[in-house]
């Protein structure tokens, strides 16, 4: 397997830890304080955050193409600058319009600086051998809540929410930006209908911008668009379930009959299961390919939903369901980078990820509000039944992709 020069995995991993921790986890720690201080309602604070996810989905394809044309180093550096600006806007916001403006900037900037861009950067360096590096980057990102929930809470208590977000902005400008600028000037070779796996591209151009050998993956051009659509829908379904449970898991567990303190305790163990599953995936890479991991991940997600519905409200049994759900989430983060690399190759990888990621970012923005409405309408069980159907549909799509990938070998 090719080796990464200069420790790019560590550099990118650290930027993912900081990037996710200082943006995605802000509402969980600071939303109530922000609302109480300025006079915003909680729906306004969380609505602005959901808006940023929608914005990220709308710009996803453009950013993916920009990565292929200009390189991840350039796009991720701009993303770090954008995150810094967006956080400074958020720290100074006095009106709900500025709140939404700040999260609009953050929606574009986080899409440019986080996982999908990091995966494209690694693919540009390692080509089809990027799977292990992708897994290692997700390990760093998986620690974001573990680090920044307590850090954010402590800073908010001692300095207030505005200065906490200013510090977050400085971390992105003074740590993440230099690390992104330190990446090599690589870019992914453009995808082309005329390319085949047997047609190589130059390893480096005269300008010093490297391009890896062209690789269009397992699936031929005829089946490529359909397979991309199916995988995008699989990830969109997963994102809907994940986003809904991130917002409502405690409420749903209480709706199944658990006491509030027990529900909070069970919800907290999913992070441990998430990181543990990523470690096990790295160990098992010798025996299981990324598509097999994809089937396992989606099967685990569906199984966890079925367990939540069918199991009696016993804390130990529901803890098992929560652990399975956490493991599914940990694996699916890897799957979203590793499976497209296996199926579609690293040619035009930034654009591929941009196309695939867009529906999932949009469903992630919609899910918390949609499931809240369903809980009000029909209760926790109805909401869990809908999430179970979505998870089962995702599993069916992943099995279809696995069969298509095997048939195309």
Secondary structure by P-SEA (a helix, b strand, c coil): ccccccaaaaaaaaaaaaaaaaccccccccaaaaaaaacccaaaaaaaaaaaaaaaaaaaaaaaaaaaaccaaaaaaaaaaaaaaaaaaaaacccaaaaaaaaaaaaaaaaaccaaaaaaaaaaaccccaaaaaaaaaaaaaacccccaaaaaaaaacccaaaaaaaaaaaaaccaaaaaaaccccccccccccccccccccccccccccccccccccccccaaaaaaaaaaaaaaaaaaaaaaaaccaaaaaaaacccaaaaaaaaaaaaaaaaaaaaaaaaacccccaaaaaaaaaaaaaaaaaaaacccccaaaaaaaaaaaaaaaaaaaaaacccccccccccaaaaaaaaaaaaaaaaaaacaaaaaaaaacccaaaaaaaaaaaaaaaaaaaaaaaaaaaaac
